[in-house]
Amino acid sequence: MAPVDPATWTHESSIIKEDELREVAVLQGKSFRVHHPDAVGGISLSHNPNPQKYMVMHYHSVENGFRLPLHGLLHDICRHFGFAPGQLTANAHKYVASYILGCCALDRTPTLDEFLIFFSTGGPFPYYNLFPHPHALIFERVEFKHDKWSHRYFVVEFPVHNPLDLSSVVLRSSISRTKFAAVPLAEAAYYALREERGLIPHHSLQDARLYKKADLYYPLDPDPIPFEGVYSPKRSKAPPVVESNQSRSLPGTRPKKRPREGVTDDDFFPKKNKYEGTPTLPSPLTTSSGTQSTAPAAASGGMELPNPDNLDREGDELLDQSALKRPTLQPQLEVINTSPLGATISQGIEEEADRQKEPETSPAREKEVEVQKELDASSTMEKEAEEQKAERSKVKSLQEQITTYQRGTQDLEAQFDRLRAQISILESRVSASEDKVGSLKTELVERESRISELESSLHDAKQEGSHLNNLVIKHIEAKRLILGKLEKERQTARELRSRMGELEKTIAAHQGEVAALTTI
């Protein structure tokens, strides 16, 4: 994702569809309304003039487990880092919801401190992600990337009294990834969570009861929180429409696409005439007695949802009643154009005629019949005993097979744990190797910069050396010339000395001659 300027960033137009908008409306709390962004003036993450009344959320985040009102953990995460719930990626919402549901399955209370041990938070503006700790992988790290998930968003309208106590103003800055917790601390929390009841992968958290247990629905109260200018009606006694728990409240699953009573296209999309849209159809629930009951209509344009807990409870009761009232099939005689009295009289006449037709039986014949019945009963009991023995042997063999399978499963689980530990060790080694590679790369860059500096200085030294060589050569040439001149002068001096010697000899000879002449 290319970096964006927080000051000039604008959220793209929403491409959410009508059926997707209806899905997210069903999955939210009863006191929250859902709108298409164009129906409330084009509200988005970058343009929200009334953040205390409206909040922007993404369709895939709801599919991954986001519910209203916010769970305390998600509330603490948003308050801790200072961003809006809509700035978490859809995959991050999957991690948060899975952690909450996993803790509820283990009867534990999810806390922010423990969550920050298992995950690192951060990312570039405008969306922030969660990164699992490499030494404490409580969930899978690989996530499916939805195409253009950030373009499928909708607007949630709060009641008059905002129950979230959280601003929907976006944080216009990037968040540096928080450091992972120390390995001993992360491993201690990981093994404590694992030894309690075992880890639950977030792709298998497909139980609607966990959602109710986690308080991801609005609390039960007789009156919904009213919207501005809207009367708060009492709860209707008519049972609401029952939907499948598995399709209505699970992350990653879509409920059945059907219009709900009291909700029209005008509740979601703007610029539609209510007389031209598709009329809303009730969704009756027919019992064995043939009666029908429909959900009450929502008040004033927006949508207020029925209580999800009532949906689950009443749906189970109705299903149980229908099972109890199911009639058993019995053979019946078909009587055409007869009254009950006539049928009784005709039946009595037929029985009397049958008694007159039957011949009288002797005591010996009756005894033979009784003996035959006893023999038949004993043979039947023997057959039943043999069948029971065969069934017991089958049950015993099945139990042995189940025991064998359980042992094999335990062995596989042990192998899986060992492999996971090996994977964790390898990942730690890979992480350490990556750190070493990063440090080596940094050192390599520093050394390359030093080498380039040395090369430049060497080039300068070579240039200076060549210049000095030229000067030395010139100096040597000058010295050679001077030496040549000195040699010539020395030669001249030697010649002069030899001449001076000859002259001195000549002078000495002349002096001798003069001395001789003077003596005469």
C-alpha positions in Angstrom: 0.0 0.0 0.0 1.5 3.3 -1.1 2.0 5.9 1.7 -0.6 8.7 1.8 -0.6 12.2 3.2 -2.8 12.2 6.3 -3.6 15.9 5.8 -5.0 15.4 2.2 -6.3 11.8 2.4 -9.9 11.2 1.4 -11.8 8.0 1.8 -13.0 6.4 -1.4 -16.8 6.2 -2.2 -18.5 3.2 -0.7 -19.3 0.2 -3.0 -21.3 -1.7 -0.4 -24.3 -3.5 -1.8 -27.9 -3.5 -0.5 -27.9 -7.2 0.5 -24.5 -6.6 2.3 -26.0 -3.7 4.2 -28.9 -5.8 5.3 -26.5 -8.4 6.6 -24.6 -6.0 8.8 -27.8 -4.5 10.0 -28.9 -7.9 11.3 -25.6 -8.5 13.1 -25.5 -5.3 15.1 -27.0 -4.4 18.4 -30.7 -3.6 18.6 -30.2 0.1 19.5 -28.0 1.0 16.5 -29.1 2.1 13.1 -27.3 1.3 9.8 -27.2 3.6 6.8 -25.6 3.8 3.4 -23.0 6.7 3.5 -24.8 8.6 0.7 -28.0 8.5 2.8 -26.4 10.6 5.6 -24.5 13.2 3.5 -21.6 11.1 2.3 -20.0 10.4 5.7 -16.7 8.5 5.5 -13.6 8.2 7.6 -12.2 11.4 6.1 -15.5 13.3 6.4 -17.6 12.9 9.5 -19.1 16.2 10.7 -20.7 14.6 13.7 -18.5 11.8 15.1 -20.5 11.6 18.3 -23.5 10.5 16.3 -22.1 8.5 13.4 -19.3 5.9 13.1 -17.9 4.4 9.9 -17.3 0.6 9.8 -16.4 -1.9 7.1 -18.5 -4.8 5.8 -15.7 -7.4 6.1 -14.9 -6.3 9.6 -18.4 -7.2 10.6 -18.0 -10.6 8.8 -14.8 -11.1 10.8 -16.6 -10.6 14.2 -17.1 -6.9 14.8 -20.2 -6.3 16.9 -22.0 -3.4 18.6 -21.8 -2.3 21.3 -18.0 -2.5 21.5 -16.6 -5.2 23.7 -14.5 -3.8 26.5 -11.2 -5.2 25.0 -11.7 -3.5 21.6 -12.8 -0.3 23.5 -9.5 -0.4 25.5 -7.4 -1.0 22.4 -8.9 2.0 20.6 -8.5 4.2 23.7 -4.9 3.0 24.2 -3.7 3.8 20.7 -6.1 6.7 20.0 -7.7 5.5 16.8 -11.3 4.9 15.7 -12.6 1.3 15.4 -13.0 1.8 11.7 -9.2 2.2 11.3 -8.5 -1.4 12.3 -8.2 -3.7 9.3 -10.7 -6.5 8.7 -8.0 -9.0 9.6 -7.3 -7.2 12.9 -10.9 -7.3 13.8 -10.8 -11.1 13.2 -7.9 -11.4 15.6 -9.6 -9.3 18.3 -13.0 -11.2 18.0 -11.3 -14.6 18.0 -9.3 -13.7 21.1 -12.4 -12.5 22.9 -14.4 -15.7 21.9 -11.5 -18.0 22.7 -11.2 -16.5 26.2 -15.0 -16.8 26.7 -14.8 -20.5 25.6 -12.1 -21.0 28.3 -14.1 -19.0 30.9 -11.4 -16.4 31.0 -11.6 -12.6 31.0 -9.8 -11.0 28.0 -7.5 -8.2 29.1 -5.5 -5.5 27.2 -2.2 -6.4 29.0 -2.4 -10.0 27.8 -3.5 -9.0 24.4 -0.5 -6.7 24.0 1.7 -9.7 24.9 0.4 -11.8 22.0 0.1 -9.1 19.4 2.0 -6.1 18.0 0.0 -3.1 16.8 0.8 -0.5 14.2 1.0 0.4 10.5 0.8 3.3 8.1 -2.0 5.7 8.0 -5.0 5.3 7.7 -5.4 1.6 8.6 -3.6 -0.3 11.4 -3.0 -4.0 11.7 -2.2 -6.6 14.3 0.9 -8.9 14.1 1.0 -12.1 16.1 4.0 -12.8 18.3 6.3 -15.2 16.5 7.0 -17.1 19.8 3.3 -17.2 20.9 1.1 -18.0 17.9 -2.3 -18.5 19.5 -3.9 -18.0 16.0 -2.8 -18.5 12.4 -0.9 -15.6 10.9 -2.0 -16.2 7.3 -5.2 -14.2 6.5 -7.3 -13.9 3.4 -7.0 -10.5 1.8 -10.4 -9.2 0.7 -10.3 -7.3 -2.5 -11.1 -3.6 -1.9 -12.3 -4.3 1.7 -11.8 -0.6 2.6 -14.3 0.5 -0.1 -17.1 -1.6 1.4 -18.1 0.6 4.4 -21.3 1.8 6.0 -22.4 4.3 8.6 -23.7 3.4 12.1 -26.0 5.9 13.8 -25.8 6.1 17.6 -28.8 6.8 19.9 -29.3 10.1 21.7 -27.0 8.9 24.5 -23.9 7.4 22.9 -23.2 4.2 24.8 -19.7 3.7 23.3 -18.0 6.5 25.2 -15.5 6.6 22.4 -14.7 9.2 19.7 -15.1 8.3 16.1 -12.6 10.9 14.9 -9.8 9.2 12.9 -6.2 9.3 14.0 -4.4 11.2 11.2 -0.9 9.7 11.6 0.9 6.5 11.2 1.7 4.3 14.2 5.1 2.7 14.6 4.8 -1.0 15.3 5.0 -1.7 19.0 7.8 -4.0 20.0 6.9 -7.6 20.8 6.9 -8.7 24.4 10.0 -10.5 25.7 10.2 -14.1 24.6 10.0 -15.6 28.2 6.9 -13.5 29.0 5.2 -14.4 25.7 6.0 -18.1 26.1 4.7 -18.1 29.7 1.4 -16.5 28.7 1.2 -18.8 25.7 1.7 -22.0 27.7 -0.6 -20.8 30.5 -3.4 -20.3 27.9 -2.6 -23.6 26.2 -2.5 -25.7 29.4 -5.8 -24.3 30.6 -8.0 -26.0 28.0 -6.0 -25.9 24.8 -5.8 -23.4 22.0 -8.8 -22.7 19.8 -8.0 -21.6 16.2 -10.1 -18.5 15.2 -11.4 -20.3 12.0 -13.2 -22.8 14.3 -14.9 -20.3 16.5 -18.3 -20.8 14.9 -20.6 -21.0 17.9 -23.3 -18.4 18.4 -23.4 -19.1 22.1 -19.9 -17.7 22.5 -21.1 -14.4 21.0 -23.9 -14.1 23.6 -21.5 -15.2 26.4 -19.0 -12.5 25.3 -21.7 -9.8 25.6 -21.3 -8.9 22.0 -25.0 -8.1 21.8 -26.7 -5.2 23.5 -27.7 -6.0 27.1 -31.3 -7.1 27.7 -33.5 -4.2 28.8 -37.2 -3.7 28.3 -36.9 -0.5 26.2 -34.3 0.3 23.5 -32.4 3.6 23.9 -34.5 6.1 21.9 -33.2 8.1 19.0 -33.7 11.8 18.8 -37.4 12.6 18.2 -38.4 8.9 18.3 -40.8 7.4 20.9 -39.4 4.3 22.7 -42.1 1.6 22.4 -42.4 -1.3 24.8 -41.2 -4.7 23.7 -43.8 -6.4 21.6 -45.2 -9.7 23.0 -45.4 -11.2 19.5 -42.4 -13.6 18.9 -39.9 -12.2 16.4 -38.8 -13.9 13.3 -36.4 -16.8 14.2 -33.2 -17.0 12.2 -30.5 -19.5 12.3 -28.0 -18.8 15.1 -25.2 -20.2 13.0 -25.9 -17.9 10.0 -26.8 -14.8 12.0 -24.0 -14.2 14.4 -20.8 -15.9 13.2 -17.7 -14.3 11.6 -17.1 -15.3 8.0 -20.6 -16.6 7.4 -23.4 -14.7 5.8 -27.0 -14.9 6.9 -29.8 -15.6 4.5 -30.5 -12.7 2.3 -34.1 -11.8 2.9 -35.9 -8.5 3.6 -36.9 -8.0 7.2 -40.3 -6.6 8.2 -40.3 -2.9 8.8 -37.1 -2.3 6.7 -37.3 -0.9 3.2 -34.7 0.3 0.7 -35.3 3.8 1.9 -33.7 2.8 5.2 -30.4 2.1 3.4 -30.1 3.9 0.1 -31.0 7.6 -0.8 -32.9 9.0 -3.7 -35.6 6.3 -3.8 -39.4 6.9 -3.7 -40.9 4.7 -1.0 -43.9 4.1 -3.3 -41.7 2.8 -6.1 -39.4 0.5 -4.1 -39.9 -3.2 -3.5 -42.6 -3.6 -0.8 -41.4 -5.1 2.5 -42.5 -8.7 3.0 -43.1 -10.2 6.5 -41.3 -13.4 7.4 -44.0 -15.5 9.2 -43.2 -18.4 11.5 -45.9 -21.0 11.1 -46.4 -23.5 13.9 -48.1 -26.8 13.9 -51.5 -25.2 14.7 -51.3 -23.0 11.6 -50.9 -19.7 13.4 -48.5 -17.1 12.2 -46.5 -14.4 14.0 -44.5 -11.6 12.5 -41.8 -9.2 13.9 -43.0 -5.7 14.8 -42.1 -2.9 12.5 -39.2 -0.6 13.3 -39.9 3.0 14.3 -39.2 6.1 12.1 -37.1 5.4 9.0 -34.0 3.8 10.6 -33.8 0.3 11.9 -34.0 -1.0 15.5 -33.3 -4.7 15.7 -35.1 -7.2 17.9 -33.4 -8.7 20.8 -31.0 -11.4 19.6 -31.2 -13.3 22.9 -35.0 -13.5 22.5 -34.5 -14.7 18.9 -32.4 -17.6 20.1 -34.6 -18.5 23.1 -37.9 -18.3 21.3 -36.6 -20.1 18.3 -35.5 -23.0 20.4 -38.8 -23.1 22.2 -40.8 -23.1 19.0 -38.7 -25.8 17.5 -39.2 -27.9 20.6 -42.9 -27.3 20.6 -43.1 -28.3 16.9 -41.2 -31.5 17.7 -43.6 -32.3 20.6 -46.7 -31.6 18.6 -45.7 -33.8 15.6 -48.5 -36.4 15.1 -47.7 -40.1 14.8 -48.8 -41.9 11.7 -51.5 -44.4 12.3 -53.5 -46.5 9.7 -57.0 -45.2 9.3 -60.1 -46.6 7.6 -61.6 -44.4 4.9 -65.3 -43.8 5.5 -67.2 -42.0 2.8 -70.5 -40.2 3.5 -71.2 -41.8 6.9 -71.9 -40.4 10.2 -70.1 -41.4 13.4 -73.2 -43.3 14.7 -73.7 -45.2 11.4 -70.0 -46.2 11.5 -70.4 -47.5 15.1 -73.5 -49.5 14.2 -71.9 -51.0 11.0 -68.8 -52.0 13.0 -71.0 -53.8 15.6 -72.9 -55.7 12.9 -69.6 -56.8 11.3 -68.2 -58.1 14.7 -71.4 -60.1 15.4 -71.2 -61.7 11.9 -67.5 -62.6 12.5 -68.4 -64.2 15.9 -71.1 -66.3 14.2 -68.8 -67.5 11.5 -66.0 -68.7 13.9 -66.2 -72.4 14.8 -66.1 -73.5 18.4 -62.6 -74.8 19.4 -61.9 -77.8 21.7 -59.7 -77.6 24.9 -57.0 -79.8 23.3 -56.8 -77.4 20.4 -56.5 -74.5 22.8 -53.7 -76.2 24.7 -51.8 -76.9 21.4 -52.1 -73.3 20.5 -50.7 -72.2 23.9 -47.8 -74.6 23.7 -47.1 -73.3 20.2 -47.2 -69.7 21.5 -44.7 -70.6 24.3 -42.4 -72.2 21.8 -42.6 -69.2 19.5 -42.0 -66.9 22.5 -38.9 -68.9 23.6 -37.5 -68.9 20.1 -38.1 -65.2 19.9 -36.3 -64.7 23.2 -33.4 -66.7 22.0 -33.2 -64.7 18.8 -33.4 -61.5 20.8 -30.6 -62.7 23.1 -28.4 -63.6 20.1 -29.1 -60.2 18.6 -28.3 -58.5 21.8 -25.1 -60.5 22.1 -24.1 -59.5 18.5 -25.0 -55.9 19.2 -22.8 -56.0 22.4 -19.9 -57.4 20.4 -20.4 -54.7 17.8 -20.5 -52.0 20.5 -17.4 -53.4 22.1 -15.6 -53.5 18.8 -16.7 -49.9 18.1 -15.5 -48.8 21.5 -12.1 -50.5 20.9 -11.9 -48.7 17.5 -12.8 -45.4 19.2 -10.1 -46.0 21.8 -7.6 -46.7 19.0 -8.7 -43.6 17.2 -8.4 -41.5 20.3 -4.9 -42.8 21.0 -4.0 -42.1 17.4 -5.5 -38.6 17.8 -3.5 -38.0 20.9 -0.3 -39.2 19.1 -1.1 -36.8 16.3 -1.8 -34.0 18.7 1.5 -34.7 20.4 3.3 -34.7 17.0 1.5 -31.5 16.1 2.6 -29.9 19.4 6.2 -31.0 18.7 6.0 -29.7 15.1 4.6 -26.4 16.4 7.4 -26.1 18.9 9.9 -26.9 16.2 8.3 -24.3 13.9 8.4 -21.8 16.8 12.1 -22.5 17.3 12.8 -22.2 13.6 10.8 -19.0 13.4 12.9 -17.6 16.3 16.0 -18.7 14.5 14.7 -17.1 11.3 13.9 -13.9 13.3 17.4 -13.9 14.8 18.9 -14.6 11.4 16.9 -11.7 9.9 18.1 -9.5 12.7 21.7 -10.6 11.9 21.2 -10.1 8.2 19.8 -6.6 8.9 22.8 -5.7 11.1 25.2 -7.2 8.5 23.4 -5.1 5.8 23.8 -2.0 7.9 27.5 -2.8 8.5 27.9 -3.5 4.8 26.4 -0.2 3.8 28.8 1.6 6.3 31.8 -0.3 4.9 30.8 0.5 1.3 30.5 4.2 2.2 34.0 4.0 3.8 35.4 2.2 0.8 33.9 4.9 -1.5 35.5 7.6 0.7 38.9 5.8 0.6 38.6 5.4 -3.1 38.0 9.1 -3.5 40.9 9.9 -1.2 43.1 7.4 -3.1 42.2 9.1 -6.4 43.1 12.5 -4.9 46.3 11.0 -3.6 47.1 9.6 -7.0 46.5 12.9 -8.6 48.7 14.6 -6.1 51.3 11.9 -6.4 51.4 12.3 -10.2 51.8 16.0 -9.7 54.6 15.4 -7.2 56.2 12.9 -9.5 56.3 15.5 -12.2 57.9 18.0 -9.8 60.4 15.4 -8.6 61.3 14.5 -12.2 61.8 18.2 -13.0 63.9 18.6 -9.9 66.0 15.6 -10.8 66.5 17.0 -14.3 67.6 20.3 -12.8 69.9 18.5 -10.4 71.3 16.5 -13.4 72.0 19.8 -15.2 73.6 21.3 -12.2 75.7 18.1 -11.7 76.8 18.3 -15.3 77.8 21.9 -14.9 79.7 21.0 -11.7 81.5 18.2 -13.5 82.5 20.6 -16.2 83.7 23.1 -13.6 85.6 20.4 -11.8 87.2 19.4 -15.1 88.2 23.0 -15.7 89.5 23.3 -12.2 91.6 20.2 -12.7 93.0 21.6 -15.9 93.7 24.9 -14.2 95.5 23.0 -11.4 97.6 21.1 -13.8 98.5 24.3 -15.6 99.3 26.0 -12.3 101.6 23.1 -11.5 103.4 23.4 -14.8 103.6 27.2 -14.3 105.0 26.7 -10.8 107.6 24.3 -12.1 108.5 26.8 -14.8 108.7 29.6 -12.3 110.8 27.4 -10.1 113.2 26.8 -13.0 113.3 30.4 -13.8 114.0 31.3 -10.2 116.9 28.8 -10.2 118.3 30.3 -13.4 117.9 33.8 -11.9 119.7 32.6 -8.7 122.5 31.2 -10.7 122.9 34.3 -12.7 123.0 36.4 -9.6 125.7 34.4 -8.0 128.0 34.8 -11.0 
